[in-house]
């Protein structure tokens, strides 16, 4: 706590010295001086200005703590909340972690998240819908169909992948026509 107070005092001194010499950071002169600095908007957040451009007050960071220690979430109520935490904290669908957070079984969580998470038949790992339903979805659909023939638990994969299949692009039929005069080549689209 003492260290942060000392740093706030130093920040106040540096800010007061700067503004006494050059004016508030948000002034037109400083805008021009910092025009090439990508961090200028962050500097401006140090001030709360009046309509006329004068200093209303300094930002809270000059007088109080603005960053609090992160508090780890140890429990959630729903499988959806557990999934969000798993993706945020582990960057993957981590069923044991999600079960620990909810107090539910892994089977119950997967039941509640049908259509939201998918078991990849090739890796045997659970993936978020965003991950599973992207990339080469045509190959994934063929794989899912093959696995679903003997393992009906992959049927939701097939349905979801069918829904995200890209439209098949058909090449238009073209024919070339030589115009008699001047021999200009024209390509005509025929349906």
N, C-alpha and C positions, 0 to 999 in steps of 0.2 A: 504494500500500500504506500509506504514512504517513497519508494522508487517512482511510482506513477505520479505522485504529487510533485516530486522534484522535476520530472519530465514535463509536467503541465506548466510549472513555473517557468522552465526554460522556454517552452513553446510560446507562452505569453510574452516573454521578454523579446524573443526573436520577432514575433508578429508585431508587437508594439514598435520596435525599432524600425522594422520595414515600413509599416504604415505611416510612421512619423515622417519618414523620408520620401516615400513614393505614393502615399495615399492608399485607400482600401484596395484590396486585390481585384475587386469587381469594377474598378473605375475604367473609363474608356482608355486612358493612357496605359494602364496595365494590360487591358485586353489586347491592345496593339503590341505591347512589348512581349506578351506571351502567345501571340497569334500562331506561332509554329510549334508550340508545346502541347502535345497531346494530353498532358496531365493538368492543363489549366483548369478544366472543369472541376477536378478534385481540389485544387487550391481554392476555388470559389466556394466550395462547400464549407470552408472554414468561417465564412461570414454569413450573417443574416442581415440583408440591407433593407433600408427604407425605400419607399417609392422614388425618392429624390436621389438615391444612390449613396446615402450616408449610412454609416454603420448603425444598425439597430442593436445587434448583440453579436458576440462571438459564438461560434458553435459550441455545443455541449462538451466536446472533447477538451476544451480549455479548462473546464471546472469539475467534470465528473467522469467516471468510468463509462465508456460507451460500448465496450466489448466485454461480454460476460463469458465465463468459462462454459464450454459446451457440456451439456448434461446428457449423458448417455440414456437413451430410451431402453428400458428393460422389459416393458410389456406393452402390448397393444390388444385391442379387442377383436379386430377382424383380420381375416386372411389378406384382404386387400391392403390394409395398413402394414401388415407384416411383409408383404411383397414390396411395397414402396421402400420400407426400411432396408430390406435385403438388397434391393437394387442400389440404393444409396450407399449403404455401408460396405457391402461385399461385391458390388458390381456384377451380381449374378443372382439367379434364383437358388437360394440356399435353404432347402426344406428343413434341415435340422435346426438352423437358426430361427426360421419362421415358427417352427413348432415350439421352440423355447420361448419365443416372444408371446405367443398366443395361449400356450397351454393346451393346444389341440394336437392331435396326431398328424403326422405327415399325410396320411390317407385323407383325413378330413379336410386338410388345407387344399390338397389337389382337387378334391370334389368341389369345394367352394370356388376354386379358380379355373374350372373347366372353361375353355375358350379364351382364357386370359394368359395362361401359361400352357406350354406344350412340351411333351417329352419327345426329344429328338430320337428317332429310332436308330440312327447311326451311332450316336454317342452315348445313348442311354442317359443323357443329362436333361434336366428341365431347363427350358428357356422361356423368356418373356415373349409375348406375342409380337412385340416390335422386332425382336431379334429373329424369331422363327419364321415369321411371315414376310421376310424380306430376303433379298439376295436372289439366287436362282430358284424361284418358287416352282418353276416347271419341273426341275429335277426333284425338288423336295416332294412335290405332289406324286410323282411316279414312285418314289421311295415309300412314301406314306401309304399309297394304295397297295403296294406289294406287302408291306408289313401288316396292314389292316386285314388282309385276306385270312391270316392265321391268328392275328391278335386284334380283337375288336376294340381294345383300348386306344388304338390309333385312328379310329373312325372320326373323332372330333378334329384330328389333324387334317384328314382328307377334306372334310367340309370347309374348314377354315382356309385351307390352301386353294380349294376350288373358288372360293369367294374373292381371292386376291390375284387370280390369274390375269396377266395382261392381255389386252385384246390382240388377236392375231392380225398382223398387218399383211394385207394382200397387195402384191405388186400390181399396179394397173397395167393393163395391156396397152402397148404402144405400137403404132405402125408408122413407118416413115413414108412420106409422100414427096416426090420430086415434082416441083412445079415446072410446067413446060417452059415457061419463059424465064430465063435467068438461072434455072436449075437450083433454086433455093430449097434447101432441105427443111421440111417442117415435120415436127413430131406431133402426131395427133393421138390424144387419149381416147381409147375406145372402151366402152363399158360392156 
